[in-house]
Structures are given as structure tokens and as C-alpha cells.
């Protein structure tokens, strides 16, 4: 971000901030992983996928370059900081491949809905136990092992809550409203891949934009 300040104290600002991608923020409060004795997570359909918009309410401190013009003298520059709200991020959850024993949950984040991936993570999951077999994230030199997020597909039958209608950009759904830690999640079985139609948290909001039961692309080949 650059701020140019003239002798009339007229300010012109141009933002060049790239949002900080933090997977912990994107998945915080949404890790509705099966607990011991809970209902199974369901049977995710290979090829299905759902794209969400994540709008954060958290502020970020970003550097600001301030230019001070002086009449008859060389301009001076100082560095300050400014608190800004990150721009929305787009997250796609999909099941690009699987078999009778396991499936692969793929998580892709982008700055725009159809833009180049900022990060792509795959978590092969055992269907019977819902435990991760491994977790890898794409890096410039290939896929590398990463910590596992416990994020899983989850169906309405595995939770108790209030049934109600919820409207999001991706459609209208009959869902179960579930209080969860620092917010609320609306789970709906017709939403493919993951289950949530909407999540409202203290850290931000996630809404379904589009979904499909087929056509998910496998972005990692390792």
C-alpha cells in the first residue's frame, strides 16, 4: 500500500495488498470431524465438489509507504503500518478420486473463484474410520507432507440441531443449524463433498457459491 501526502494534506492511496493465506483460519470452527461413537461422516461421492467464499472479519497489519512532498526539497519517505480487512478468499472442497476403502479430500484456495490456486492440499481418508492416511500440500518442488486438519465431510444425521431453511449464493437448502464452538454451521445433505451450506463464525463467514456432483479435477498426482 502506498500513501502519497502533499503539502495540501491531500491523500491518494493505492492498495497492492495480497491477502495472507492461513489454512488454520479457513478451517477454524469447521472441523466437524467424527467423534468416537458419533454417526459416520457419510459416503462422499467421487467427482463431487463445492466452492465457498470465505470473508474474514479479522484485521491484518500491513506496511504502508508514506511519501511527504516538500516545496523546493527532496521528497521524504517513511514506513508505517495500517490495519485492513483481508479481501475474500475462495475455497473449493472436492473428492477427485477414491475407491471402496478410501477417498481423497482436496482443498484448493484462490483469490478469485476461477483464478490460479494459491494452495492445494489433499487428504486421503479411510472410509471406515474417517482417519487421514496422510496429508500433502503442493509446493513449487512438488507435494510435501503437511499437518492434518481433521476437516471431514459431515452429514445431517451425525448432528443434533434445529432444522431450517438457508439461502446462499449457491442455492436454497433445508439444513440443520448446529452451534459449534465460536459460531454456527448449517449442514445440508444435498450439499456435495463437505455438507455445510453456510458457516457464521466470529472470525468470518463462509457461504456456498456453487457445487456439483461430478467433474472434480485432481490437482495433485503424487
Buried (B, 14 or more C-beta within 10 A) or exposed (E): BBBBBBEEEEEEEEEEBEBEBBBEBBBBBBEBBBEEEEEBBBEBBBBBBBBBBBBBEEEBEBEBEBBBEEEEEEEEEEEEEBEBEBEBBBBBBBBBBBEEEBBBBBBBBBBEEEEEEBBBBBBBBEBEEBBBEEBBBBEEEEBEEBEBBBBBBBBBEBBEBEEEEBEBEBBEBBBBBBEBEEBBBBBBBEBBBBBBBBBBBEBBBBBBBEBBBEEBEEBBEE
